[in-house]
Each structure stands twice: as C-alpha cells, then as structure tokens.
Amino acid sequence: MVLKLEAHDLLWGMTVDCLADDAPHWVREVLQRGDPVVVRRAIT
C-alpha cells in the first residue's frame, strides 16, 4: 500500500469573512460554531 500525501489547511480561529467567496457552505457553518476545520487544498 502506498500513501500519497495531500496538502491540507487547518482553519481555526478565523472568521467567515476571511474565507474565499467560493468556500463550501459547510465550512462556513463549522467556523461560525467556533470549531476548527481541516480542508484539502487543490493541488495544481
């Protein structure tokens, strides 16, 4: 089994105003609760 490392971002302690306009709705909901979110970054 070979694991491929993926780039991730931890979004913690930020407001929804800091998010990009195209951020998923669920990310906004979680941040508004004050919980941290880990999202995978697109690899270009």
N, C-alpha and C positions, 0 to 999 in steps of 0.2 A: 504494500500500500504506500503510495506516495502522496504526501500532503502538499498542497500548493498554498503558499502564504498569500493572504489577501490584505490589502490596506484597509484599515478601519479608523474611524474617528469617534472619540468619546465626546459627546455633547453634554456638558454638565455645568451648571451654574450660569447658563446663558439664558437670555430671554428669547421669545419667539420673534422679536423684532430683528434679531441677528441672523435669522435663517434666510436662505435664498427664497425667492418667490415661488419656486417650483418644489419646495420641500414637501414631502408627503404629509397629509393631514394628521396621521397617527403620531408623527414626530412632534408636531405642534401640541397635540393633546398631552403627550407624556411630559414634555418640557413645562407645560402650564401647571402640571401637578407637582413639579419640582423634582421629578425623578430623572436620573441620568439615562441617556440613550446612546447605544452603540450602533453606528451605521457603517455599512461597507461603502467605500469610495469607489467610483468608477475608475478602472484602470485604462488609461489611454495610450 
